[in-house]
């Protein structure tokens, strides 16, 4: 187990904030959106969120690399890992902790060889039947959409908690739930044996409801951990 994997294993639960600068800061210019997103990443780190996944797929490589580099700098020393959605080249050039792969992206073994020994490599999973073919070298999987989500155009019905449980039972890799995960559903998610959750809207809404972003995210993380601990023993 590499050092970052060992660190992730102590994050109970593992909480992953997925970025969406346009949803965070609608209607303002790109520079302002990026500045706000860097601030949001810093707040996430202060709140104790384990992973910030930069998912800004419409940005050019140059702008994305600058954004990720700033997020890495803003979270330095916090224990929060900044990963890049599917762009291993950008992750390497910006000093990110790793890369999160799409379900149909390049093989994880190939990506693993591109980065340093402690590089994080994770993958999205939408089809439970594909889990058994995935490499045990992945640090975690993100499965969904579990519930309906405004962040996704849903080609089919949400997978549901039953599918999440089946995915978890088929692999020894930590599995995070994504898609429509709200606070009211967290205990149901924990009961499946999920190692954590990932999302967009829950973090943005929680930050906005408080006096400042850091306070809102900190309160969310505390409640998520309390609900996780209240469910009982976890796989």
N, C-alpha and C positions, 0 to 999 in steps of 0.2 A: 504493500500500500504506500503510495507516495505521500509526502508531507501534507499537501493540500487536501487529499482524500481523508487523511487522518483528522485534519481540522474539521472538515465537513461532517465527519461521523459524530463529532461532539455537538453539532448543531441539532438540537432536538426541540422542536421540529426544524427542518431546513426550510427557510422562507426565501423565496426568489421573487424579486420585483422585476417585472418586464417593462421596459420603457416604451412610452408613446408620447413623444414631445408635442404632437398636435392635439392630443386629447388633454394633456397637462396644461398646455398654453394655447388654446384655440384663438385664431384670429389675430395673432401677432406675427411679426416678421421672423424669418429664420434665425437670425442672430439672437433675438430675444428668446426664442424657443430653446435654442441650444444652451444659452446661459442659464435659463430656468432648469433645464434638465440636469446640468452639472450640479446645481444647487440641490436639486431633488436627490441625486445620487449621494451627495454629501450628507443630507438629512437621513437617508436610508442607512448609511454607515453608522451615523451617530445613534440611530435607533436599534442597531444590532441585527439588521437584516443580513442574512448570510451571503446572498448572491444578488448582484445587479446585472441583469441580462440586457445589454444594449441591442435593441431590435428596431433599428431605423432604416428599413430596407430601401427607402427611396433616395437616401443620401448618396452622393458620389463617394468613391473610395477615399479621396483626399479629405473631404469634410468629415466623413465618418471616423477616419483615423484621428483627426484633431479632437473630435468629440470624445472618443474613447480614451485618448491620452489624458484629456482633462478630467474625465471621470476617475481614471486610475489615480491621478495626482490628488484629486479631491477626497478620495477614500483611503489614501495610503496610511498604513499603520493601524487601521481600524479592525482588521480581521474580515472585512467584507471583500468578496471576490467579484471583480468585474469580468464578465465574459461577453463575447460578441456573437450575435446571431449569425451562424453559418459562414462568416468571413474569417477563415483561419489566417489569411494574409494580413488582414487588418489587426487581428488579435495579436499576432506576432510583432508587427511593426509598432503597435501602441503600448506594448508591455502589459497587455491584459492577462488575466489569470487563466484564460482558456477560451473555448469555443463551444457554442451550443448548436448542434446540427439538426437540420430538418430530417424528417423521417426518410425522405428519398435522397438525401445528400450523400456525399462521398463516404466511404467506409471509415469507421472510427479508427481502425488500426493504422490506416494511412495518415490520418490527421494526427494521431498520437506521435508519429515519428517526426512530425514537423516542429513540434514544440519542445520545451525543456522537460526534464523528468517529472516535475511537479505540475505540469499542465493539466487543467481540468478539461475533460471532454464529456459532454452529455448529448442526449438525443431526444427529439420529440417522437412520441408514439401516438398514432391515432387508430391503428389497426391492431387489436390484441393478438391476432394470429402471427404477427411479425416478431413478437417479443422473444420467442425461443431462439430465433436466428441472430439475435443481437449479442455482441461481444460482451463478455464479463469484465472487460477492461474499462467499460464506461463507468464514470463516477456516479451518475444518476440518470434516470429517465424522467421525462415529463409527459404524462398521459392525459389526453383530453381530446375534445372538450367533454368534461364530465357532465356539466350542466349547460343549458343554453347560455350564450354569452354575447353581449353587444359588440365585443371586440372581434368576433368571428362571423364570417358569412357561412352559415351552416348548410352544407350540401345534403346532410342527413340528420336524423335525430341525435341529440346528445347521447353519449355512450352510457352514462349512468354509473351509479355506485357499484352495481354488480360487475360491470366490465372492469372498473378500477380494481376491485378485489381480485378478479381473475388474473389480471396483469401482475399484480403484486405476488400472487401465489405461484406464478410461473417463473419468477426470477429472483435471484439474490441481490440484484442491484436496487438501491434505494429508488423509490418511485414517488414523484411529486404529482399532485393533482392540479389540473389547470382547466379553466373554462367555467365561468359563472360561480366560482367559489366565493361565498360571502361568509361573514362571521356566523350567521345562523346555521350554516351547513358544516362548519368545521368539525364538530364532534362526530357527525356522520362520516366525514372523510377520515378522521383519525381511527374510527372503528374498523375501517377496511385494512388497516396496517400501513397506510401511507406514511412516508418519511417526512412529508411536508407538502407545501403547496406553492404554486406560482400564479401570478396574475398581474393585471394592469389596473382595472377600475377600482378594486378594493383599496389599493394603496392611495390612489389619487383622491378618492372620496374621503378616506380617513384623514389624509393630510389636510384637506380643505375644511373639514368640520372642526378642526382645532384652531387654537390661536396662532400656531405656526406649524410648518411642515414637520419639523423634527418632533415636536410634541405629539402631533397626531399619529405619526408612524410609530413612535415609541409606545404609545398607548395600545395601538393595534398589535404590536409584537408581544407586549405583555399579556394581552387577553388571549392571543393565539397560543402562547406557551401555557397559560393557565388551563385552557380548554384541552390542550394536548395531554397535560399531566392528569387532568381529572378523569380521562377515559380509562386509564389503567395501564397494564403492561403492554408494550409495543414490540412488534417483531423487529 
